[in-house]
């Protein structure tokens, strides 16, 4: 599935949404002033690519929201997007269940999103043995990056020592298991 070249303005819900889909590319789109998320994908699997989009002013939600809840391996690539003026996080990835996720989040510009939220937030909230391998590189955010690890989950950040150096903004690591 490929969605490319659209402009969605003033959506009364999520501007671009998909549920229970596999192998999707969302590229070269623009969303403006949606009530929901700019891009919202739930229970996605396979190769998911979100690139070269401009996501502006989600009035009540997040710029990009991806939720996984399955046991299928998946590869997320979120690159070269401009995400600005959203009520919540710029980018939020939430994995749960037995998902095996590799997330490459690179070269995104996140500005003017809710200062009380993260520019990029990645959560692994499961007691199942799912895992996330995360590569953050070349992103610019005027708020923080938050990595949230829940009890018994597995979370690996590629090149953790250089995350602060390779991204503009601060990384906050939260371990909810104590």
Buried (B, 14 or more C-beta within 10 A) or exposed (E): EEBEEEEBEEBEEBBBBBEEBBBBBBBBBBBBBBBBBBBBBBBBBBEBBBBBBBBBBBEEBBBBBBBBBBEBEBBBBBBBBBBBBBBBBBBBBBBBBBBBBBBBBBBBBBBBBBEEBBBBBBBBBBEEEBBBBBBBBBBBBBBBBBBBBBEEBEBEBBEEEEBEEBBBBBBEEEEEEE
